[in-house]
Amino acid sequence: MLIEPVKAKKCDHLFCSECINGWFQYSQACPIDRRELVENGLVKPCRQVVNILANLDIRCQFFSMGRTVIGKVSNIDNHMAICPYNSKLPIKCDCRLYFAENAISDHQLNCIEFLRNQYIRSQSEKQLFFNDISLFAFFITLLLLIFITIKLSFQNLLKNTSRVFFIKFLKMPEQRKTTHQKSNT
């Protein structure tokens, strides 16, 4: 991909302007054919070449991180400015100011808006926590009431059952006598 392409007058090779300017720090020769090349020997390529290069499809440089964006070279700067995988994007603080990733934490230590929003978030989380605890306590109380009700019902059932059983047991000897007397006669 050629960003801001330039053409060498002598050999017609194309380079990114930033790349070739970096090359001039090391050498005054064309990196491709080693002909002599000087900075003033570079010109803009013709409009047709620039248009062809701008319409080439290119993948986002963060493609390996899950991005599947493929777009035109001419739109890559716009995409890079909003790509969520671009770690060099400035980070917006709650106070609406932008900071580099390495400077945001220092700023947030003294940012009133950030600290206020952090306090509000912690209070909301605290309220949610207490709501959860209250709900948990309600269900535990409900379970205890159900358990006590079942226990009392079971005790009443046992009490009534044991009375019936005891009464039947007391009546049994009389019935035996009567049944025994009938069989003897």
C-alpha positions as CSV (number, residue, x, y, z in Angstrom):
1,M,0.0,0.0,0.0
2,L,1.4,3.4,-1.0
3,I,0.5,6.3,1.2
4,E,1.0,9.6,-0.4
5,P,2.9,8.0,-3.3
6,V,5.8,9.7,-5.0
7,K,7.7,8.7,-8.2
8,A,11.4,8.7,-8.9
9,K,12.0,10.8,-12.0
10,K,14.9,8.7,-13.3
11,C,13.6,5.2,-12.8
12,D,9.8,5.7,-12.5
13,H,9.6,3.6,-9.3
14,L,6.8,4.4,-6.8
15,F,7.3,4.8,-3.1
16,C,5.4,6.1,0.0
17,S,6.7,9.6,0.7
18,E,7.3,8.8,4.3
19,C,9.1,5.5,3.5
20,I,11.4,7.0,0.9
21,N,12.2,10.0,3.1
22,G,13.3,7.6,5.8
23,W,15.4,5.7,3.2
24,F,17.3,8.9,2.4
25,Q,18.7,8.9,6.0
26,Y,20.7,5.7,5.0
27,S,21.2,6.0,1.2
28,Q,21.0,8.3,-1.8
29,A,20.2,5.4,-4.2
30,C,16.9,3.9,-5.3
31,P,16.1,1.0,-3.1
32,I,15.0,-1.1,-6.1
33,D,17.6,-0.6,-8.8
34,R,20.3,1.3,-6.9
35,R,20.4,4.3,-9.3
36,E,21.2,7.6,-7.9
37,L,18.2,9.2,-6.2
38,V,17.9,12.5,-4.5
39,E,15.0,14.1,-2.6
40,N,14.4,16.7,-5.3
41,G,14.3,13.9,-7.9
42,L,10.8,12.8,-6.6
43,V,7.5,14.0,-8.1
44,K,3.8,13.2,-7.7
45,P,2.7,10.4,-10.0
46,C,0.1,11.1,-12.6
47,R,-3.5,11.3,-11.6
48,Q,-4.5,8.0,-13.1
49,V,-1.9,6.1,-11.0
50,V,-3.0,7.9,-7.9
51,N,-6.7,7.0,-8.6
52,I,-5.8,3.3,-9.3
53,L,-3.9,3.1,-6.0
54,A,-6.7,4.8,-4.1
55,N,-9.3,2.3,-5.3
56,L,-7.3,-0.8,-4.4
57,D,-9.0,-3.0,-1.7
58,I,-7.1,-3.3,1.5
59,R,-7.6,-5.1,4.8
60,C,-7.6,-3.3,8.1
61,Q,-4.1,-3.7,9.8
62,F,-5.9,-5.2,12.8
63,F,-7.3,-8.0,10.6
64,S,-5.6,-10.6,12.7
65,M,-7.4,-9.4,15.8
66,G,-10.8,-10.3,14.3
67,R,-11.5,-7.4,12.1
68,T,-12.9,-8.4,8.7
69,V,-13.1,-4.9,7.2
70,I,-11.9,-4.7,3.7
71,G,-12.1,-1.2,2.1
72,K,-10.5,1.2,-0.3
73,V,-7.0,2.6,0.3
74,S,-8.5,6.1,0.1
75,N,-10.7,5.3,3.2
76,I,-8.1,3.6,5.4
77,D,-7.4,6.8,7.4
78,N,-11.0,7.2,8.2
79,H,-11.3,3.6,9.2
80,M,-8.2,3.7,11.4
81,A,-9.5,6.8,13.2
82,I,-12.6,4.7,14.4
83,C,-11.3,1.1,14.5
84,P,-12.0,-0.3,18.0
85,Y,-8.9,-2.5,17.7
86,N,-6.6,0.5,17.2
87,S,-4.7,0.8,20.4
88,K,-3.3,4.2,19.4
89,L,-6.6,5.9,19.4
90,P,-7.0,8.6,21.9
91,I,-9.2,7.6,24.8
92,K,-12.1,9.9,25.8
93,C,-12.5,10.7,29.5
94,D,-15.8,11.4,31.1
95,C,-14.9,15.1,31.0
96,R,-15.0,14.8,27.2
97,L,-11.2,15.4,26.8
98,Y,-9.1,12.9,24.8
99,F,-5.8,11.4,26.1
100,A,-3.2,9.0,24.9
101,E,-3.6,5.5,26.5
102,N,-0.5,6.0,28.7
103,A,-1.7,9.4,30.0
104,I,-5.4,8.7,30.7
105,S,-4.8,7.0,34.1
106,D,-2.8,10.0,35.4
107,H,-5.6,12.4,34.3
108,Q,-8.3,10.3,35.8
109,L,-6.7,10.5,39.3
110,N,-7.6,14.2,39.3
111,C,-10.6,14.4,36.9
112,I,-13.6,15.6,38.9
113,E,-16.1,14.3,36.2
114,F,-14.5,10.9,36.0
115,L,-14.3,10.6,39.8
116,R,-18.0,11.7,40.2
117,N,-19.1,9.2,37.6
118,Q,-17.0,6.4,39.2
119,Y,-18.7,7.3,42.5
120,I,-22.1,7.1,41.0
121,R,-21.3,3.8,39.3
122,S,-20.1,2.4,42.6
123,Q,-23.2,3.6,44.4
124,S,-25.4,1.9,41.7
125,E,-23.4,-1.3,42.1
126,K,-23.7,-1.0,45.9
127,Q,-27.5,-0.6,45.6
128,L,-27.7,-3.6,43.2
129,F,-25.7,-5.6,45.8
130,F,-28.1,-4.6,48.6
131,N,-31.1,-5.4,46.4
132,D,-29.7,-8.8,45.7
133,I,-29.1,-9.4,49.5
134,S,-32.6,-8.2,50.3
135,L,-34.1,-10.6,47.7
136,F,-31.9,-13.4,49.0
137,A,-33.1,-12.7,52.6
138,F,-36.7,-12.6,51.4
139,F,-36.3,-16.0,49.8
140,I,-34.6,-17.5,52.9
141,T,-37.4,-16.2,55.1
142,L,-40.0,-17.6,52.7
143,L,-38.2,-21.0,52.7
144,L,-38.2,-20.9,56.5
145,L,-41.9,-20.2,56.7
146,I,-42.6,-23.0,54.3
147,F,-40.4,-25.3,56.3
148,I,-42.1,-24.3,59.6
149,T,-45.6,-24.8,58.0
150,I,-44.7,-28.2,56.7
151,K,-43.2,-29.2,60.1
152,L,-46.3,-28.1,62.0
153,S,-48.6,-29.8,59.5
154,F,-46.5,-33.0,59.8
155,Q,-46.6,-32.8,63.7
156,N,-50.4,-32.3,63.6
157,L,-50.7,-35.3,61.2
158,L,-48.6,-37.4,63.5
159,K,-50.5,-36.3,66.6
160,N,-53.9,-37.1,64.9
161,T,-52.6,-40.4,63.5
162,S,-51.2,-41.5,66.8
163,R,-54.5,-40.7,68.6
164,V,-56.4,-42.8,66.1
165,F,-53.9,-45.6,66.3
166,F,-54.0,-45.4,70.2
167,I,-57.8,-45.5,70.2
168,K,-57.9,-48.4,67.8
169,F,-55.4,-50.2,69.9
170,L,-57.5,-49.7,73.1
171,K,-60.6,-51.0,71.4
172,M,-58.9,-54.0,70.0
173,P,-58.9,-56.2,73.2
174,E,-62.7,-55.7,73.5
175,Q,-63.2,-56.7,69.9
176,R,-61.0,-59.7,70.5
177,K,-63.1,-60.8,73.4
178,T,-66.3,-60.4,71.4
179,T,-64.9,-62.2,68.4
180,H,-63.4,-64.9,70.7
181,Q,-66.8,-65.4,72.5
182,K,-68.6,-65.7,69.2
183,S,-66.3,-68.4,68.0
184,N,-66.7,-70.4,71.2
185,T,-70.4,-70.5,70.9
